[in-house]
Amino acid sequence: MRQIFLDTETTGLSPVAGHRIVEIAGIEVVSGKPTGREFHHYIDPQCEVPADAAAIHGLTSALLNGKPLFIDIAAELIEFVAGTEVLMHNAPFDLAFWTRNFRIPGFEHHSLTYAQR
């Protein structure tokens, strides 16, 4: 069984309030063992990273300036998670940000769903 363990870091708690994704990281596991295949990107949120958010994850505006935009890594992210179970620490939180970001022109047709355990 193939699984992806994913985590997302953001500039705040609410995508509706304009907070953005600043990092996505994941590892692939097959039959309970890491395969060595990983996904990791810092993302330029194109806004200031508040000090309280930076204090939690250590990612500052200076560090993220010039990194790829979400649109630049979206296709690679889709390919990485396609056809597998994705496990997240706080899926409703992360998926709220993902859903907002996948409204980018060209990615509207991708739907994201989750099952809580």
C-alpha positions as YAML, in Angstrom:
chain: A
units: angstrom
residues:
- id: 1
  name: MET
  ca: [0.00, 0.00, 0.00]
- id: 2
  name: ARG
  ca: [1.35, 3.40, -1.03]
- id: 3
  name: GLN
  ca: [0.83, 6.36, 1.30]
- id: 4
  name: ILE
  ca: [2.01, 9.96, 1.38]
- id: 5
  name: PHE
  ca: [2.57, 11.75, 4.69]
- id: 6
  name: LEU
  ca: [2.25, 15.50, 4.14]
- id: 7
  name: ASP
  ca: [2.61, 18.69, 6.16]
- id: 8
  name: THR
  ca: [1.87, 22.29, 5.26]
- id: 9
  name: GLU
  ca: [3.14, 25.49, 6.87]
- id: 10
  name: THR
  ca: [1.33, 28.81, 6.39]
- id: 11
  name: THR
  ca: [1.45, 32.53, 7.14]
- id: 12
  name: GLY
  ca: [-1.53, 32.22, 9.49]
- id: 13
  name: LEU
  ca: [-4.65, 30.32, 10.40]
- id: 14
  name: SER
  ca: [-7.19, 31.35, 7.77]
- id: 15
  name: PRO
  ca: [-7.01, 31.10, 3.98]
- id: 16
  name: VAL
  ca: [-10.21, 33.18, 3.88]
- id: 17
  name: ALA
  ca: [-8.34, 36.00, 5.66]
- id: 18
  name: GLY
  ca: [-5.63, 35.84, 2.98]
- id: 19
  name: HIS
  ca: [-3.08, 33.70, 4.78]
- id: 20
  name: ARG
  ca: [-0.95, 31.63, 2.42]
- id: 21
  name: ILE
  ca: [1.03, 28.40, 2.17]
- id: 22
  name: VAL
  ca: [4.79, 28.84, 2.70]
- id: 23
  name: GLU
  ca: [5.97, 25.23, 2.77]
- id: 24
  name: ILE
  ca: [4.75, 21.79, 1.71]
- id: 25
  name: ALA
  ca: [6.69, 18.67, 2.61]
- id: 26
  name: GLY
  ca: [5.90, 15.01, 2.21]
- id: 27
  name: ILE
  ca: [7.36, 11.54, 2.19]
- id: 28
  name: GLU
  ca: [6.26, 8.42, 0.35]
- id: 29
  name: VAL
  ca: [5.76, 5.20, 2.29]
- id: 30
  name: VAL
  ca: [5.06, 1.81, 0.71]
- id: 31
  name: SER
  ca: [4.02, -1.13, 2.88]
- id: 32
  name: GLY
  ca: [4.92, 0.87, 5.99]
- id: 33
  name: LYS
  ca: [8.47, 1.71, 4.87]
- id: 34
  name: PRO
  ca: [9.80, 5.06, 3.60]
- id: 35
  name: THR
  ca: [10.89, 4.75, -0.03]
- id: 36
  name: GLY
  ca: [13.21, 7.74, -0.05]
- id: 37
  name: ARG
  ca: [10.92, 9.62, -2.43]
- id: 38
  name: GLU
  ca: [10.18, 13.06, -1.00]
- id: 39
  name: PHE
  ca: [8.41, 16.27, -1.91]
- id: 40
  name: HIS
  ca: [9.59, 19.54, -0.39]
- id: 41
  name: HIS
  ca: [9.16, 23.13, -1.46]
- id: 42
  name: TYR
  ca: [9.34, 26.49, 0.21]
- id: 43
  name: ILE
  ca: [6.78, 28.80, -1.41]
- id: 44
  name: ASP
  ca: [6.90, 32.57, -1.81]
- id: 45
  name: PRO
  ca: [3.59, 33.73, -0.33]
- id: 46
  name: GLN
  ca: [3.93, 37.15, -1.99]
- id: 47
  name: CYS
  ca: [3.09, 38.79, 1.33]
- id: 48
  name: GLU
  ca: [4.77, 39.41, 4.65]
- id: 49
  name: VAL
  ca: [5.11, 36.46, 6.99]
- id: 50
  name: PRO
  ca: [3.81, 37.64, 10.37]
- id: 51
  name: ALA
  ca: [6.27, 37.39, 13.24]
- id: 52
  name: ASP
  ca: [3.96, 35.03, 15.18]
- id: 53
  name: ALA
  ca: [3.86, 32.58, 12.26]
- id: 54
  name: ALA
  ca: [7.62, 32.81, 11.71]
- id: 55
  name: ALA
  ca: [8.13, 32.09, 15.41]
- id: 56
  name: ILE
  ca: [6.28, 28.79, 14.97]
- id: 57
  name: HIS
  ca: [7.88, 27.46, 11.77]
- id: 58
  name: GLY
  ca: [11.00, 29.61, 11.41]
- id: 59
  name: LEU
  ca: [10.20, 30.75, 7.86]
- id: 60
  name: THR
  ca: [10.64, 34.47, 7.30]
- id: 61
  name: SER
  ca: [9.75, 36.76, 4.43]
- id: 62
  name: ALA
  ca: [13.45, 37.18, 3.68]
- id: 63
  name: LEU
  ca: [13.94, 33.40, 3.39]
- id: 64
  name: LEU
  ca: [10.87, 32.90, 1.19]
- id: 65
  name: ASN
  ca: [11.32, 35.87, -1.14]
- id: 66
  name: GLY
  ca: [12.15, 34.55, -4.61]
- id: 67
  name: LYS
  ca: [11.12, 30.94, -3.89]
- id: 68
  name: PRO
  ca: [8.66, 29.34, -6.36]
- id: 69
  name: LEU
  ca: [5.02, 30.38, -6.26]
- id: 70
  name: PHE
  ca: [2.34, 27.78, -5.50]
- id: 71
  name: ILE
  ca: [1.36, 27.71, -9.20]
- id: 72
  name: ASP
  ca: [4.97, 26.74, -10.01]
- id: 73
  name: ILE
  ca: [4.89, 23.60, -7.84]
- id: 74
  name: ALA
  ca: [1.21, 22.63, -8.14]
- id: 75
  name: ALA
  ca: [1.60, 20.13, -11.00]
- id: 76
  name: GLU
  ca: [4.47, 18.39, -9.21]
- id: 77
  name: LEU
  ca: [2.38, 18.24, -6.03]
- id: 78
  name: ILE
  ca: [-0.56, 16.70, -7.89]
- id: 79
  name: GLU
  ca: [1.73, 14.09, -9.46]
- id: 80
  name: PHE
  ca: [3.29, 13.26, -6.08]
- id: 81
  name: VAL
  ca: [-0.04, 12.58, -4.34]
- id: 82
  name: ALA
  ca: [-2.00, 11.13, -7.27]
- id: 83
  name: GLY
  ca: [-3.63, 7.77, -6.71]
- id: 84
  name: THR
  ca: [-2.62, 7.28, -3.11]
- id: 85
  name: GLU
  ca: [-3.79, 7.76, 0.44]
- id: 86
  name: VAL
  ca: [-2.56, 11.09, 1.83]
- id: 87
  name: LEU
  ca: [-2.14, 11.40, 5.58]
- id: 88
  name: MET
  ca: [-1.93, 14.81, 7.27]
- id: 89
  name: HIS
  ca: [-1.68, 15.83, 10.90]
- id: 90
  name: ASN
  ca: [-4.50, 18.38, 10.57]
- id: 91
  name: ALA
  ca: [-6.15, 17.62, 7.23]
- id: 92
  name: PRO
  ca: [-9.10, 20.05, 7.45]
- id: 93
  name: PHE
  ca: [-6.69, 22.94, 8.12]
- id: 94
  name: ASP
  ca: [-4.23, 22.00, 5.36]
- id: 95
  name: LEU
  ca: [-6.93, 21.20, 2.81]
- id: 96
  name: ALA
  ca: [-8.61, 24.57, 3.36]
- id: 97
  name: PHE
  ca: [-5.36, 26.16, 2.13]
- id: 98
  name: TRP
  ca: [-4.89, 23.65, -0.68]
- id: 99
  name: THR
  ca: [-8.45, 24.14, -1.91]
- id: 100
  name: ARG
  ca: [-8.00, 27.91, -2.02]
- id: 101
  name: ASN
  ca: [-4.68, 27.57, -3.89]
- id: 102
  name: PHE
  ca: [-6.08, 25.10, -6.43]
- id: 103
  name: ARG
  ca: [-8.49, 27.80, -7.57]
- id: 104
  name: ILE
  ca: [-5.54, 29.06, -9.58]
- id: 105
  name: PRO
  ca: [-6.44, 29.15, -13.30]
- id: 106
  name: GLY
  ca: [-5.61, 25.78, -14.80]
- id: 107
  name: PHE
  ca: [-6.10, 23.79, -11.60]
- id: 108
  name: GLU
  ca: [-9.81, 24.42, -10.93]
- id: 109
  name: HIS
  ca: [-10.74, 20.93, -12.14]
- id: 110
  name: HIS
  ca: [-8.80, 19.22, -9.34]
- id: 111
  name: SER
  ca: [-10.99, 18.46, -6.37]
- id: 112
  name: LEU
  ca: [-9.57, 17.67, -2.97]
- id: 113
  name: THR
  ca: [-11.40, 15.51, -0.49]
- id: 114
  name: TYR
  ca: [-10.44, 13.95, 2.80]
- id: 115
  name: ALA
  ca: [-11.63, 11.31, 5.20]
- id: 116
  name: GLN
  ca: [-11.10, 11.88, 8.90]
- id: 117
  name: ARG
  ca: [-10.00, 8.97, 11.05]
...
